[in-house]
Amino acid sequence: MKLFAQKTKAVIGIDIGSHSIKLVELTGSRNSPKVVAWGVAPLPSGAFAENSIANAELVAETLNSLIIKSGAKTDGAAVAVSSSHAITKVLGMPTDLSDIELEEQVSIEALHFIPYPIDEVNLDFEVIGPSTINELENDVLLVACRRSIVDDYIDLVEDSELDLRYVDIDTYALERVYRSQNSLSSSSDQPVALFDIGSSSSHLMVMNHERVLYSRHQNFGAGQLIKLIRKEYGVSAEEADEILASSQPPADFVTAVQDPFVEMLRQEVSRALQFFYSSSSYSNIDSVVLSGACCALAGLAGDLEVKLRTKVSILNPLSNASVQSRREAAAVAAPGLSVAYGLSLRGLH
C-alpha cells in the first residue's frame, strides 16, 4: 500500500483515534473544497489502544454506523497510521538516478536504520526537492511502518466495503491542512509550531515555509481535561464528556477547570519548544497553532496566548471549505476534524 500514490479521486478521510472516529468526505478541488459529509462517533472502551486497532470488530461496527449516519457516498477511503508507529528519514540521493535505481538505492539505505526484517515492513518514499546541502543530490523522504499495523487498517476498510486508496501518516495529514490554510501563513522567517492535542498524547511539529523542521510526541492530551472535570464535579467519564460538549457548562468551569488545563497546556508547549530550541539554531517561533477536539473550548487560544506571550490560533480545517450540511455543528467539531479532512484532501486535484 503506497503512502505517496498520485491518484486523485474523491475519498472519505477516516481518522481513528483512541477516543473516537472522525470522518470527512470532500468533493470539488483543493482550491474550492466542499464538505459533503462529516461525522464523529465515540469508540467503545478497548477498541483502540496504544495508537493502533485493538478490537477490530468494535472499530468496524462504529465505522459502519458512522458512514451510514454521516451520509457519506464515496466508496474510496484514506486512513492514517499514527506517526508513533512510523519511521521516517530524509535521505540524500544523486539527482541522476533513474526511477528503478532510486528505488533500489532507497531499499538498500532502509536496511541500515529500520529495526525490523524488511519483509515485515511497508516501505515508501518520495522525492521532496533539491538538497540544501549537496547540489548534486535530491532530498528523498522515506517512510516505513510495520506491515501488521497497516494490514489492520486494510482489513478494517475492506470489511466496511470501501476501497482503501491511501494509507497516510496522521502528522502528514495535519501538515497538509495547515498548508492549505492561507490565513495561517506567516510572512516571518521564524517557524510556526503546530501543537496537535489528542486524547492521550500530543504532537508538536515545527514548520517553516518548506518543510517540517522538528517533531516530538508528548504524554499529554485531552484526557487530562476530562480528569479535571471528573475530579471537580465528581462525575463519570461519560458525564465529563457531556459537560465538555455542553453549550452551558457549570458556572465555575473556566476558573475550576479551564484555567488549570490552560496552564498545563502552557507547560507542555513550552517544554516541547525548549527541546526544539536546544536542538536547532532557532531561539524563537512566529506563532503557535493548536489542533484537536478540545480546542473548541471557548477562549482557549486567547488564554494560552496571554500565558505564552506568543500569537496562538486554532487550526480550523473547514475555514476554506463550503460545508453542505449541519454547518453550526460542523463549526463546533472542526478543530477535531483536521486529520480526517487532511486525508480527504488527498483525493482532490
N, C-alpha and C positions, 0 to 999 in steps of 0.2 A: 504494500500500500504506500503510494507516494505522498510525501508531505508537500512537495512543490509542483505537483501536476498543473498543467496550464489550461485545464478545462475551464470554460466559463459558461455554466448552465446553472440556473437558479437552484439553490439548495436551502434546506432547513438547517439553521445553526442550532446545534444541541449541546448545551453546557451542563454537564452532570457534576454536581458538587456534593459535598458531604451533607448538606442540609436540604438541597432542592435541585430540581431540574429546571433549567431555563431554556426557552425555545423562541427563536425568531426566524420568520420567513420573509425574505426581501425579494422584490422584483424591481424592474427599472434598470437604472445604471448606477455606477459608483458616484457619479456627479449628481444624480437625481434619484436616490433610492426611495422605495415605497415599502413600508411595513404592512404586509397584507395579513400576517398572523403573528401572534406572540402569546406567550403564556409562562406561568411559573407554577410549579407543583411541588409541595413538600415531599421529601423522601422518608419512608419509614425508617425507624432506627435500625442500624445494622446493614442497610442496603449498600452504603458506600463508606469505605474506611481506608485510612492511610492513602488518600488520593487515588484510590482505584476501586473498581467494582467488587463488592464483597458478596452480594447476593443478587445474581443476575436476574432471577425471577421477579424479585421485588422491583428492581430498577425497570425491567421491561414492562411490568404492569403499570407503573407510574408513567412511563414514557408513552405507552399506547393510549392511556386515558388523556394525557396532556395533548397529544396530537389531535385526538377527536375533539376535545373541548376547545382547543385553540382555533380549529377550522383550517389548519394547515393543509395544503393541497399538493404541494410539490413532492415527488417521490424520491428526490435526491437528498442526501444528508451530509453534513460535515460535523465532526466531533473533535473534541480537544483532549489530549493527554496532558496531565499535569507536568509542568516544567521540572518538577522534582524527580520525575521518572526519566527525563530526557538528558542525554549527554550531548552537549554542543561544543563545537570548536571551530574557530576560523583558521583555515589553512592557506598558506601562500602557494599558489600553483603557477607554473610557467604559462604565459599567455599563448604560446604556440602549440599547446597540446590539442589534439583532436578530441571530440566528444568521447570516443572509446578510450583513448589514452588517459583522459581526465578521470573517467570512471574507474579505470584500473588503478591509477595512482592514489585516488581518494580511498579506495578499498584497502590498499596497502598501508596507507597512513593510519587508517582507522584501527588497524591491529595493534598499534602502539599505545593507544590510550583507552580503548574500550575493555572493561574488565570482565567481559563475558565471551564465551565462544561465539565467533562471528555468525554461525548458523542459528544462534538464538536471538539475533538482533535484527530489527528493521532499520535499514540504513538509507539515508537520502542526503542529497547535497544540492546546493545552488550557488552559482557564481553571483556574488553580490557587488562586484565592481573592481576597478583597478586598486592594487595595493598602494597604501600610503607610504610603505617602507621601501618597496622594490618596484621600479617601473617596469620590470620585465615579468612581473607576476600579477595575477588576479587574486583577490581575497575570495575564498570559497567557504561557505558556511556548511558544515557537516552536522547532521543531527542523527542521533541513534536512540532507539528505545527498545526495551525487551520485547521480543515478539509476542510473548504470552500476554502482556498488557494490551498491546494493540489488538490481538486476536479477541480479547474480551469485548472490545468495542465493536469489532466487525460482527461478532456473533449477535450482540445486542441489537444492532441496527438491522441486520438481516432478519432477526426474529420479529422485528416491527414492520417487516415487509417494505423496507426502504432500501434504496441503492446508496451505499456508502461511497461517496466520491472523494472525500478528503479526510485525512487524519492530520490534525494540526497540533500545535503546542499552544496551551492557553495564553502564555505571555505574548506569542506572536499575534494572536487574535486581538489582544488588548492593544498592542502597538499599532496594529492596522486601524483600529478605531481611532486612536489618538491622532495618527497621521491624517485621518480623514476629516478631522475637526479643525477647520480653518480658524475658528475663534480662539483656539488654544495655542496656535502657532506663536512662537516668540521671535522677535527681531534681535534679541540679545545673543551675545556669543556664549553666554552661560547656559549650561544644560538644564533640562527640566526633569524633575523627579516624579515619576508616576508610582503611586503607592496604592496597590490593589488589596483591599481588605476582604478576605474570605471568611468562612465561618470559624475555622480553627487555625488558620495561618494567613500570613500576608506576604506580599512580594513587592520589593522595591526594584524599579527599573529606572536608571538614569540615562537620559537620551539627549543627543544633540540633533541637529537638523538631518543627519545622515543615518545614524545607527545607534544601537544600544551600547552605552559605554560601560555599564555596570549593572549587575543583577544580584539580588540577595533575598533569601527567604527569611521570614521572621516567625517565631512561635507566638503569634498574637493574632486575634481575629475577633469577629463579631460575637463569638461565644462569650468573651469577657463582658460584653454589654448585656447579654442575656443573664449572666451570673449576677451582675449588679442589680438588675431588675428583680430577679428571684430573691436575692438577699434583702433588698429594700422593702419589698411588698409581700414577701412570704408566699410566692405563687409557684406553680409548676412551670416547666419549660414551655409547655403549650400556651399557658396563660401569659407567660412573659412575651412570647411571640405576638400574641394578640395585643398586648399593651404597646409593644414596639410598632405595630402596624396601625394602631388606632389614631384617628384624627383628633381625638380628645384624650391624651394621656393624663395621668394624675397631675394635680396642680403643682406638686413639688418635683416633677420629673426632671426638669432642667437642672435644678440645684442638687438633687439627690442622686441622679443617675447620669445625666448627660455631661455635666461638668467634670465629674471624676473620670468618665470614659474619655473625654477630650484630652484630659491631662495624661492619661495612659497612652493615648494615641500620639500625643506630642513627644513623649519619651521614646516611643518606638521609632517614630520617624526620625527624630534627632539621632538616635543611636545608629540607625541604618545609614544615615547620611555621613556620620562620623567615620564609619567603616569605608565609605566611598572616598571621602576626602583623604584618608590615610593611605589609600591605595592608588591615588591618582594625582595629577598635577593641579586639580581644581581645589578651590577653597570656598566656593560659593555656588549656588544654583540660582536660576532665574525665578522658578516657582515650583510649587507642589501641586500635582493633580491627583485627586482621590478617586478611587473606583471601588464599587462594591455596594451591595444592597443596603448596608447600614448608613451609607452616605445620603440616604433620603431623609435622615434626621434634619429637621428644620434648624438652620443656623450653624450646622456643623462646620462648614468651610470657614465661615466668618470667625467662629470661636477659635478654631485652630490657627487661623491667620494671625490673630492677636497674640497667641502664645508663641508661635514660631517666628513672628516678625518677618514673615515671608508671604508673598501672594499665594493664596490657596484657592483652587477651583475644583469643581466636580466634573468628572468625565460623564457627559450625557450623550450616549450613542445616537439618540433619536433627534438631536438638535438640528441635524441637516436632512432629516427624513420626513416624508409625508406619512403620517400614521392613519390607516384606513378605518380602524375600529377601536373602541374603548380608549379614546385619547387621554382622558383625565387619569384613568387607572394606569395607562402606559407611562405617563409623565412621572407618576409616583414610583413605578417599578423600574424606570430607566437606568438608574445607577447600577442595578444588579444585572442588567441585560447585556453588558458590554462584550463579554466573551462570546455569547451566542450571536450577537449582532456582528462581531468581527468574523466569526465563522461563516455566517451567511453572506458577508461581503465577498467572499472568495468566489461566489458563483456569479458575480456581476462584472460586466465589462467596465 
